[in-house]
């Protein structure tokens, strides 16, 4: 995951790719508590960015939800 000063949209995309990787890993190793915790933290961060977009940039919010196929 990139740690640059990106826009909220770019952060959401980066976090979503990381979440996808963790989900695929956890499907093979269901008992990995460390990665499960990391997944929950990333989902929370993504939700924070999505809430920001929904409040401040509604058009961008709906665009990124549709692009990444996220249930908002």
Secondary structure, DSSP 4 states (H G I P E B T S, - for coil): ---S---HHHHHHHHHHHHHHHHHHHHH-TT-HHHHHHHHHHHHHHHHHHHHHHHH-HHHHHHHHHHHT---
